[in-house]
Amino acid sequence: MERAPTISIVTEDLDALNSFATGYASISSSLAAYFRKRDDGGEFVADGTGEHVSFSFAAGMITVSVDAGSIETGQGTITFTGKALTASTTATIP
């Protein structure tokens, strides 16, 4: 069985896609996605604490697609596909 873990980000801000290649590109070094922890009161925990969650992979591909029926309803998707996904529950956000 072959695995291809992915992280997808969907946005309606099509200008945000300008910094990514249209179509396909390779991940040249690594990719990390961070998820912020919230405390019991609903506030975000400080970035420098080791209480956040991160997912990362060292190599893979970036795919950018746009579905723009009209300017008002268009959205783009950036999909990062890697080879081996790693997770940490003690991450600090840089």
C-alpha positions in Angstrom: 0.0 0.0 0.0 1.4 3.4 -1.0 0.6 6.4 1.2 0.5 10.0 0.1 -0.4 12.3 3.1 -1.8 15.7 2.1 -2.5 19.0 3.7 -5.0 21.2 1.8 -5.7 24.8 2.4 -8.8 26.4 0.7 -9.1 30.1 0.4 -11.4 32.6 -1.3 -8.5 35.1 -1.4 -7.2 34.3 -4.9 -4.4 36.9 -4.5 -3.0 34.7 -1.7 -2.2 32.1 -4.4 0.2 34.4 -6.2 3.2 33.3 -4.2 2.7 29.7 -5.3 3.4 28.2 -8.7 0.2 27.5 -10.8 -0.1 23.8 -11.4 2.6 21.8 -9.8 5.9 22.5 -7.9 8.2 20.5 -5.6 8.7 21.2 -1.9 12.3 22.1 -1.9 13.1 21.7 1.8 10.3 20.9 4.2 6.7 21.9 5.1 5.3 22.3 8.5 1.6 23.2 9.4 1.0 24.4 13.0 -2.3 24.3 14.9 -2.6 26.6 17.9 -3.7 25.3 21.2 -6.5 27.1 23.1 -6.8 27.2 26.8 -9.9 26.3 28.8 -11.1 29.9 28.5 -10.9 29.8 24.7 -7.8 32.0 24.4 -4.8 31.0 22.3 -1.8 29.7 24.2 1.4 31.8 23.5 3.4 30.7 20.4 6.6 30.1 22.3 5.2 27.4 24.5 5.6 23.8 23.6 1.9 23.0 23.6 0.9 23.3 20.0 0.4 20.6 17.4 2.4 20.4 14.1 2.4 18.1 11.1 5.3 18.1 8.7 7.0 16.3 5.8 10.4 16.7 4.3 9.7 16.3 0.6 6.8 16.3 -1.8 4.7 18.3 -4.2 2.6 21.4 -4.2 -0.5 21.5 -6.3 -2.4 24.8 -6.8 -5.9 24.8 -8.3 -8.5 27.5 -8.8 -12.2 27.1 -9.2 -13.5 30.6 -10.2 -17.1 30.5 -11.4 -17.0 34.3 -10.9 -14.8 36.7 -9.0 -17.3 36.8 -6.1 -17.5 33.0 -5.6 -14.0 31.8 -6.7 -11.8 29.8 -4.5 -8.4 28.3 -4.7 -6.8 25.2 -3.1 -3.2 24.7 -2.2 -2.5 21.0 -1.6 0.8 19.8 -0.2 1.5 16.1 -0.7 4.4 14.5 1.0 6.0 11.1 1.4 6.1 10.6 5.2 4.0 12.7 7.6 5.3 13.3 11.1 3.4 14.8 14.0 4.3 16.6 17.2 2.1 17.5 20.1 4.8 19.6 21.8 5.5 22.1 19.0 6.4 25.7 19.4 5.2 28.1 16.7 8.2 30.0 15.2 
